[in-house]
């Protein structure tokens, strides 16, 4: 405490150490990498799914890949698996539904 009272308080009282501090650059790179993988997987499904089932196939595979990547992220971060997968999949489905709703509202369909 004589040399670094704030550091001693952070370490002893709050449990903050050099190994537990935030790493924003690492988090940003990990986020960018998982986003790219998550975006590429449904795009690759376009090559596999027949044209007649394309809309539902891409939507379903996107949700499946969201759940898979959510479980991997939960494992990597030590978060609860079910809660993480549910949250990622729910908000992904909500985003897709809102996007489809806005497209239908303006008469735009792919």
OpenMM code with the backbone's topology and positions (N, CA, C; nanometers):
from openmm import Vec3, app, unit

residues = "UNK UNK UNK UNK UNK UNK UNK UNK UNK UNK UNK UNK UNK UNK UNK UNK UNK UNK UNK UNK UNK UNK UNK UNK UNK UNK UNK UNK UNK UNK UNK UNK UNK UNK UNK UNK UNK UNK UNK UNK UNK UNK UNK UNK UNK UNK UNK UNK UNK UNK UNK UNK UNK UNK UNK UNK UNK UNK UNK UNK UNK UNK UNK UNK UNK UNK UNK UNK UNK UNK UNK UNK UNK UNK UNK UNK UNK UNK UNK UNK UNK UNK UNK UNK UNK UNK UNK UNK UNK UNK UNK UNK UNK UNK UNK UNK UNK UNK UNK UNK UNK UNK UNK UNK UNK UNK UNK UNK UNK UNK".split()
positions = [
    Vec3(0.0811, -0.1198, 0.0000),
    Vec3(0.0000, 0.0000, 0.0000),
    Vec3(0.0858, 0.1267, 0.0000),
    Vec3(0.2065, 0.1209, 0.0503),
    Vec3(0.2886, 0.2413, 0.0594),
    Vec3(0.3249, 0.2961, -0.0778),
    Vec3(0.3469, 0.2081, -0.1753),
    Vec3(0.3923, 0.2537, -0.3073),
    Vec3(0.2782, 0.2749, -0.4053),
    Vec3(0.1705, 0.1941, -0.3918),
    Vec3(0.0601, 0.2028, -0.4887),
    Vec3(-0.0712, 0.1652, -0.4200),
    Vec3(-0.1277, 0.2615, -0.3489),
    Vec3(-0.2493, 0.2351, -0.2724),
    Vec3(-0.3664, 0.1999, -0.3638),
    Vec3(-0.3800, 0.2692, -0.4748),
    Vec3(-0.4899, 0.2420, -0.5671),
    Vec3(-0.4760, 0.1030, -0.6295),
    Vec3(-0.3551, 0.0665, -0.6694),
    Vec3(-0.3303, -0.0662, -0.7257),
    Vec3(-0.3569, -0.1761, -0.6242),
    Vec3(-0.3160, -0.1541, -0.4994),
    Vec3(-0.3402, -0.2532, -0.3941),
    Vec3(-0.4893, -0.2685, -0.3692),
    Vec3(-0.5626, -0.1582, -0.3668),
    Vec3(-0.7079, -0.1644, -0.3473),
    Vec3(-0.7747, -0.2383, -0.4629),
    Vec3(-0.7353, -0.2069, -0.5862),
    Vec3(-0.7946, -0.2732, -0.7029),
    Vec3(-0.7674, -0.4229, -0.6990),
    Vec3(-0.6470, -0.4609, -0.6601),
    Vec3(-0.6097, -0.6022, -0.6568),
    Vec3(-0.6769, -0.6747, -0.5401),
    Vec3(-0.6697, -0.6210, -0.4204),
    Vec3(-0.7159, -0.6917, -0.3014),
    Vec3(-0.8666, -0.6825, -0.2798),
    Vec3(-0.9238, -0.5671, -0.2989),
    Vec3(-1.0659, -0.5476, -0.2711),
    Vec3(-1.1548, -0.5797, -0.3910),
    Vec3(-1.1112, -0.5415, -0.5104),
    Vec3(-1.1956, -0.5560, -0.6288),
    Vec3(-1.1579, -0.6763, -0.7143),
    Vec3(-1.0417, -0.7356, -0.6889),
    Vec3(-1.0002, -0.8527, -0.7663),
    Vec3(-0.9526, -0.8191, -0.9062),
    Vec3(-0.9140, -0.6950, -0.9291),
    Vec3(-0.8669, -0.6532, -1.0610),
    Vec3(-0.7156, -0.6722, -1.0668),
    Vec3(-0.6714, -0.7444, -1.1671),
    Vec3(-0.5278, -0.7634, -1.1866),
    Vec3(-0.4959, -0.7440, -1.3341),
    Vec3(-0.3683, -0.7513, -1.3678),
    Vec3(-0.3275, -0.7321, -1.5069),
    Vec3(-0.3862, -0.8387, -1.5981),
    Vec3(-0.4078, -0.9586, -1.5467),
    Vec3(-0.4635, -1.0659, -1.6301),
    Vec3(-0.6143, -1.0543, -1.6476),
    Vec3(-0.6804, -0.9761, -1.5624),
    Vec3(-0.8258, -0.9642, -1.5701),
    Vec3(-0.8747, -0.8313, -1.6271),
    Vec3(-0.7835, -0.7464, -1.6712),
    Vec3(-0.8265, -0.6181, -1.7254),
    Vec3(-0.8854, -0.6364, -1.8653),
    Vec3(-0.9627, -0.5408, -1.9063),
    Vec3(-1.0272, -0.5466, -2.0383),
    Vec3(-0.9220, -0.5347, -2.1480),
    Vec3(-0.9475, -0.6038, -2.2583),
    Vec3(-0.8598, -0.5971, -2.3758),
    Vec3(-0.9460, -0.5592, -2.4960),
    Vec3(-0.9707, -0.4303, -2.5163),
    Vec3(-1.0633, -0.3881, -2.6203),
    Vec3(-1.0195, -0.4242, -2.7616),
    Vec3(-0.8906, -0.4201, -2.7908),
    Vec3(-0.8444, -0.4545, -2.9256),
    Vec3(-0.8670, -0.6035, -2.9517),
    Vec3(-0.8354, -0.6862, -2.8537),
    Vec3(-0.8586, -0.8300, -2.8677),
    Vec3(-1.0075, -0.8584, -2.8843),
    Vec3(-1.0919, -0.7914, -2.8076),
    Vec3(-1.2361, -0.8106, -2.8183),
    Vec3(-1.2875, -0.7665, -2.9553),
    Vec3(-1.2361, -0.6548, -3.0059),
    Vec3(-1.2796, -0.6052, -3.1365),
    Vec3(-1.2387, -0.7005, -3.2480),
    Vec3(-1.1174, -0.7531, -3.2421),
    Vec3(-1.0714, -0.8471, -3.3442),
    Vec3(-1.1499, -0.9783, -3.3384),
    Vec3(-1.1767, -1.0265, -3.2190),
    Vec3(-1.2561, -1.1486, -3.2052),
    Vec3(-1.3971, -1.1267, -3.2575),
    Vec3(-1.4542, -1.0114, -3.2289),
    Vec3(-1.5877, -0.9798, -3.2773),
    Vec3(-1.5917, -0.9709, -3.4294),
    Vec3(-1.4920, -0.9065, -3.4873),
    Vec3(-1.4861, -0.8942, -3.6335),
    Vec3(-1.4691, -1.0308, -3.6989),
    Vec3(-1.3867, -1.1151, -3.6411),
    Vec3(-1.3662, -1.2491, -3.6960),
    Vec3(-1.4906, -1.3348, -3.6898),
    Vec3(-1.5580, -1.3341, -3.5757),
    Vec3(-1.6801, -1.4148, -3.5641),
    Vec3(-1.7920, -1.3583, -3.6508),
    Vec3(-1.7953, -1.2265, -3.6673),
    Vec3(-1.8956, -1.1673, -3.7555),
    Vec3(-1.8736, -1.2126, -3.8995),
    Vec3(-1.7476, -1.2136, -3.9426),
    Vec3(-1.7165, -1.2557, -4.0797),
    Vec3(-1.7510, -1.4025, -4.1013),
    Vec3(-1.7170, -1.4867, -4.0061),
    Vec3(-1.7512, -1.6290, -4.0174),
    Vec3(-1.9021, -1.6466, -4.0151),
    Vec3(-1.9677, -1.5764, -3.9240),
    Vec3(-2.1133, -1.5857, -3.9140),
    Vec3(-2.1843, -1.5369, -4.0388),
    Vec3(-2.1274, -1.4415, -4.1089),
    Vec3(-2.1881, -1.3921, -4.2327),
    Vec3(-2.1576, -1.4829, -4.3506),
    Vec3(-2.0411, -1.5473, -4.3486),
    Vec3(-2.0013, -1.6320, -4.4611),
    Vec3(-2.0779, -1.7641, -4.4636),
    Vec3(-2.1101, -1.8188, -4.3485),
    Vec3(-2.1761, -1.9500, -4.3443),
    Vec3(-2.3121, -1.9509, -4.4152),
    Vec3(-2.4025, -1.8573, -4.3873),
    Vec3(-2.5293, -1.8577, -4.4617),
    Vec3(-2.5107, -1.8302, -4.6108),
    Vec3(-2.4106, -1.7497, -4.6454),
    Vec3(-2.3851, -1.7247, -4.7866),
    Vec3(-2.3411, -1.8515, -4.8583),
    Vec3(-2.2643, -1.9346, -4.7917),
    Vec3(-2.2234, -2.0620, -4.8508),
    Vec3(-2.3418, -2.1567, -4.8679),
    Vec3(-2.4419, -2.1423, -4.7847),
    Vec3(-2.5608, -2.2279, -4.7949),
    Vec3(-2.6367, -2.2016, -4.9253),
    Vec3(-2.6206, -2.0833, -4.9817),
    Vec3(-2.6864, -2.0510, -5.1087),
    Vec3(-2.6409, -2.1467, -5.2185),
    Vec3(-2.5187, -2.1947, -5.2087),
    Vec3(-2.4676, -2.2881, -5.3080),
    Vec3(-2.5268, -2.4277, -5.2923),
    Vec3(-2.5771, -2.4608, -5.1751),
    Vec3(-2.6235, -2.5959, -5.1444),
    Vec3(-2.7760, -2.6094, -5.1529),
    Vec3(-2.8463, -2.5056, -5.1110),
    Vec3(-2.9924, -2.5122, -5.1002),
    Vec3(-3.0561, -2.4898, -5.2361),
    Vec3(-3.1570, -2.5713, -5.2715),
    Vec3(-3.2276, -2.5484, -5.3985),
    Vec3(-3.3000, -2.4133, -5.3983),
    Vec3(-3.3163, -2.3569, -5.5158),
    Vec3(-3.3749, -2.2237, -5.5295),
    Vec3(-3.5146, -2.2146, -5.4700),
    Vec3(-3.5921, -2.3204, -5.4797),
    Vec3(-3.7302, -2.3167, -5.4292),
    Vec3(-3.7352, -2.3038, -5.2778),
    Vec3(-3.6337, -2.3486, -5.2086),
    Vec3(-3.6324, -2.3431, -5.0623),
    Vec3(-3.5305, -2.2431, -5.0099),
    Vec3(-3.4856, -2.1535, -5.0945),
    Vec3(-3.3752, -2.0648, -5.0590),
    Vec3(-3.4068, -1.9734, -4.9407),
    Vec3(-3.5216, -1.9080, -4.9418),
    Vec3(-3.5532, -1.8126, -4.8357),
    Vec3(-3.5568, -1.8802, -4.6989),
    Vec3(-3.6324, -1.9885, -4.6877),
    Vec3(-3.6441, -2.0565, -4.5590),
    Vec3(-3.5150, -2.1290, -4.5225),
    Vec3(-3.4453, -2.1804, -4.6218),
    Vec3(-3.3196, -2.2499, -4.5957),
    Vec3(-3.2117, -2.1583, -4.5415),
    Vec3(-3.1990, -2.0409, -4.6008),
    Vec3(-3.0989, -1.9451, -4.5536),
    Vec3(-3.1377, -1.8914, -4.4161),
    Vec3(-3.2661, -1.8637, -4.3948),
    Vec3(-3.3103, -1.8154, -4.2637),
    Vec3(-3.2862, -1.9205, -4.1558),
    Vec3(-3.3230, -2.0437, -4.1846),
    Vec3(-3.3031, -2.1507, -4.0865),
    Vec3(-3.1566, -2.1787, -4.0598),
    Vec3(-3.0767, -2.1833, -4.1654),
    Vec3(-2.9335, -2.2081, -4.1450),
    Vec3(-2.8682, -2.0913, -4.0716),
    Vec3(-2.9154, -1.9707, -4.0967),
    Vec3(-2.8608, -1.8545, -4.0243),
    Vec3(-2.8867, -1.8675, -3.8751),
    Vec3(-3.0083, -1.9077, -3.8391),
    Vec3(-3.0396, -1.9261, -3.6974),
    Vec3(-2.9587, -2.0406, -3.6373),
    Vec3(-2.9405, -2.1468, -3.7141),
    Vec3(-2.8602, -2.2595, -3.6663),
    Vec3(-2.7158, -2.2161, -3.6439),
    Vec3(-2.6608, -2.1415, -3.7380),
    Vec3(-2.5233, -2.0949, -3.7232),
    Vec3(-2.5105, -1.9931, -3.6101),
    Vec3(-2.6136, -1.9102, -3.5904),
    Vec3(-2.6124, -1.8180, -3.4764),
    Vec3(-2.6076, -1.8948, -3.3453),
    Vec3(-2.6882, -2.0005, -3.3359),
    Vec3(-2.6888, -2.0820, -3.2146),
    Vec3(-2.5530, -2.1486, -3.1934),
    Vec3(-2.4948, -2.2004, -3.3007),
    Vec3(-2.3639, -2.2657, -3.2912),
    Vec3(-2.2558, -2.1675, -3.2468),
    Vec3(-2.2512, -2.0521, -3.3114),
    Vec3(-2.1502, -1.9529, -3.2744),
    Vec3(-2.1760, -1.8946, -3.1354),
    Vec3(-2.3033, -1.8845, -3.0966),
    Vec3(-2.3360, -1.8398, -2.9608),
    Vec3(-2.2871, -1.9380, -2.8562),
    Vec3(-2.2986, -2.0683, -2.8865),
    Vec3(-2.2493, -2.1686, -2.7913),
    Vec3(-2.0965, -2.1667, -2.7840),
    Vec3(-2.0306, -2.1472, -2.8979),
    Vec3(-1.8847, -2.1371, -2.8958),
    Vec3(-1.8385, -2.0147, -2.8173),
    Vec3(-1.9081, -1.9034, -2.8349),
    Vec3(-1.8731, -1.7813, -2.7617),
    Vec3(-1.8968, -1.7992, -2.6121),
    Vec3(-2.0043, -1.8682, -2.5766),
    Vec3(-2.0322, -1.8926, -2.4350),
    Vec3(-1.9245, -1.9804, -2.3733),
    Vec3(-1.8826, -2.0812, -2.4468),
    Vec3(-1.7747, -2.1671, -2.3973),
    Vec3(-1.6461, -2.0886, -2.3806),
    Vec3(-1.6131, -2.0084, -2.4801),
    Vec3(-1.4883, -1.9315, -2.4749),
    Vec3(-1.4900, -1.8304, -2.3609),
    Vec3(-1.6051, -1.7698, -2.3360),
    Vec3(-1.6141, -1.6668, -2.2332),
    Vec3(-1.6557, -1.7163, -2.0963),
    Vec3(-1.6886, -1.8449, -2.0864),
    Vec3(-1.7311, -1.8989, -1.9572),
    Vec3(-1.8700, -1.8551, -1.9163),
    Vec3(-1.9537, -1.8197, -2.0131),
    Vec3(-2.0900, -1.7753, -1.9842),
    Vec3(-2.1840, -1.8958, -1.9842),
    Vec3(-2.3023, -1.8813, -1.9285),
    Vec3(-2.4005, -1.9908, -1.9311),
    Vec3(-2.4411, -2.0216, -2.0758),
    Vec3(-2.4316, -2.1491, -2.1141),
    Vec3(-2.4519, -2.1907, -2.2528),
    Vec3(-2.5945, -2.1636, -2.3005),
    Vec3(-2.6931, -2.2124, -2.2273),
    Vec3(-2.8319, -2.2015, -2.2722),
    Vec3(-2.8769, -2.0564, -2.2840),
    Vec3(-2.8422, -1.9764, -2.1867),
    Vec3(-2.8813, -1.8351, -2.1901),
    Vec3(-2.8163, -1.7629, -2.3080),
    Vec3(-2.6914, -1.7926, -2.3346),
    Vec3(-2.6211, -1.7272, -2.4447),
    Vec3(-2.6795, -1.7669, -2.5792),
    Vec3(-2.7024, -1.8963, -2.5984),
    Vec3(-2.7584, -1.9440, -2.7250),
    Vec3(-2.8984, -1.8882, -2.7454),
    Vec3(-2.9782, -1.8883, -2.6402),
    Vec3(-3.1151, -1.8364, -2.6503),
    Vec3(-3.1149, -1.6885, -2.6857),
    Vec3(-3.0296, -1.6115, -2.6203),
    Vec3(-3.0247, -1.4668, -2.6451),
    Vec3(-2.9817, -1.4366, -2.7884),
    Vec3(-2.8753, -1.5007, -2.8341),
    Vec3(-2.8244, -1.4747, -2.9687),
    Vec3(-2.9259, -1.5171, -3.0746),
    Vec3(-2.9855, -1.6342, -3.0564),
    Vec3(-3.0819, -1.6848, -3.1541),
    Vec3(-3.2095, -1.6008, -3.1541),
    Vec3(-3.2583, -1.5643, -3.0362),
    Vec3(-3.3799, -1.4833, -3.0281),
    Vec3(-3.3619, -1.3489, -3.0979),
    Vec3(-3.2531, -1.2805, -3.0671),
    Vec3(-3.2336, -1.1479, -3.1267),
    Vec3(-3.2017, -1.1574, -3.2754),
    Vec3(-3.1378, -1.2646, -3.3188),
    Vec3(-3.1160, -1.2858, -3.4614),
    Vec3(-3.2471, -1.3077, -3.5348),
    Vec3(-3.3352, -1.3901, -3.4758),
    Vec3(-3.4668, -1.4143, -3.5361),
    Vec3(-3.5498, -1.2863, -3.5376),
    Vec3(-3.5391, -1.2089, -3.4306),
    Vec3(-3.6130, -1.0818, -3.4247),
    Vec3(-3.5642, -0.9861, -3.5331),
    Vec3(-3.4339, -0.9781, -3.5521),
    Vec3(-3.3778, -0.8903, -3.6563),
    Vec3(-3.4226, -0.9351, -3.7945),
    Vec3(-3.4238, -1.0666, -3.8188),
    Vec3(-3.4693, -1.1163, -3.9492),
    Vec3(-3.6173, -1.0874, -3.9702),
    Vec3(-3.6976, -1.1057, -3.8660),
    Vec3(-3.8418, -1.0797, -3.8782),
    Vec3(-3.8692, -0.9321, -3.9040),
    Vec3(-3.7991, -0.8447, -3.8340),
    Vec3(-3.8180, -0.7007, -3.8562),
    Vec3(-3.7737, -0.6604, -3.9968),
    Vec3(-3.6643, -0.7167, -4.0430),
    Vec3(-3.6170, -0.6874, -4.1783),
    Vec3(-3.7184, -0.7335, -4.2822),
    Vec3(-3.7733, -0.8533, -4.2640),
    Vec3(-3.8745, -0.9034, -4.3565),
    Vec3(-4.0009, -0.8185, -4.3491),
    Vec3(-4.0360, -0.7741, -4.2295),
    Vec3(-4.1540, -0.6893, -4.2129),
    Vec3(-4.1398, -0.5551, -4.2825),
    Vec3(-4.0240, -0.4936, -4.2694),
    Vec3(-3.9994, -0.3656, -4.3368),
    Vec3(-3.9992, -0.3860, -4.4882),
    Vec3(-3.9398, -0.4970, -4.5344),
    Vec3(-3.9417, -0.5268, -4.6778),
    Vec3(-4.0827, -0.5457, -4.7291),
    Vec3(-4.1663, -0.6149, -4.6527),
    Vec3(-4.3062, -0.6337, -4.6933),
    Vec3(-4.3826, -0.5020, -4.6893),
    Vec3(-4.3520, -0.4187, -4.5913),
    Vec3(-4.4198, -0.2891, -4.5795),
    Vec3(-4.3927, -0.2011, -4.7011),
    Vec3(-4.2730, -0.2042, -4.7522),
    Vec3(-4.2361, -0.1209, -4.8658),
    Vec3(-4.2457, -0.1967, -4.9992),
    Vec3(-4.2954, -0.3187, -4.9944),
    Vec3(-4.3152, -0.3954, -5.1170),
    Vec3(-4.1867, -0.4406, -5.1814),
    Vec3(-4.0842, -0.4610, -5.1022),
    Vec3(-3.9556, -0.5060, -5.1536),
    Vec3(-3.9352, -0.6500, -5.1092),
    Vec3(-3.9148, -0.7382, -5.2036),
    Vec3(-3.8910, -0.8789, -5.1712),
    Vec3(-3.7739, -0.9288, -5.2525),
    Vec3(-3.6991, -1.0179, -5.1930),
    Vec3(-3.5853, -1.0774, -5.2642),
    Vec3(-3.6217, -1.2174, -5.3032),
] * unit.nanometer
topology = app.Topology()
chain = topology.addChain("A")
for resn in residues:
    res = topology.addResidue(resn, chain)
    for name in ("N", "CA", "C"):
        topology.addAtom(name, app.Element.getBySymbol(name[0]), res)
